[in-house]
Amino acid sequence: MFVTKFGVLALIAAGAQSASAISLSSKCQTTLAGLVVSSEASCLNAGSLVGLVVAGKNTSLVSPINTWLTGLCSRGACTNETLANVVSNVTAGCQSDLEEYNITATSAQLTALAQEYYPTARKVACLADTSNNNKTLCVTETLTNVQPYTGTITTSNVGDLVSQIAAGDYPNVPSNVTCTNCTKAAFDVVHGAFPSLFDDSVNSTITGQCGASFIDGAEPSSITETASTAIASNSSSGALAAVPAGAVLGVALASLVTVFSAFAVVA
């Protein structure tokens, strides 16, 4: 679960790991490369994830992630039409690859999920902490704070972290790192959008770690929302231009999985 189980870490790690670990068909590679350079998908700011690809194996991924999210939050939100077009192109170009990874949902089903969860995932990703006379994205702050306990989050160790988290074996991080104003604000956003996700058992687990005040609904005064309230314009008919995969393939892989993993934060 996001607030206490390092959902942000899993999200970032999954995207970074996928840039180097997933083998995709040439058709899917071309589709993803087209997505990265598409003006229609610019609301996802996917192109800036080049930092994930060029970062050294032992270089922290926090800075590239911060750059990506800062740009994403300053851009207008994707429209439902844009999300539908992106999903349609990916499912068409990567159909065999999705089936290989046991993703059998139809394009319509995936589109509905993207359109449902995207606004909340974007809002969470763009929360910022204004304490200490500074404004730091909560994702950046959280990743920075957990690194002393997980080790520097890099392309060389992120795969192990993903596997560990996926298996339910979470890093031993103290509550003063996991139960912060940032994670409380994230909880409030997700709970407000999808209250049915939080039954008594989930709430009990949260309060057991973070205290009853964590779920009282009071918004932390130091947390602000940085997501642009503008709406990005649609700039294409929905068909992405075919481009050579080449150098942008790694960016495409990181972009696609990181962006779409965002929906899993609230799923």
Buried (B, 14 or more C-beta within 10 A) or exposed (E): BBBBBBBBBBBBBBBBBBBBBBEBBEBBBBBBBBBBBBEBBBBBBBBBBBBBBEBEEEBBBBBBBBBBBBBBBEBBBBBBEBBBBBBBBBBBBBBEBBEBEEEEEEBEEBBBBBBBBBBBBBBBBBBBBBBEEEEBBBBBBBBBBBBEEBEEBBBEBBBEBBEBBEEEEBBEBEEEBBBBBBBBBBBBBBBEBBEEEBEEEBBEBBBEBBEEEBBEEEEBEBBBBBBBEEEBEBEEEEEBEEBEBEEBBBBBBBBBBBBBBBBBBBB
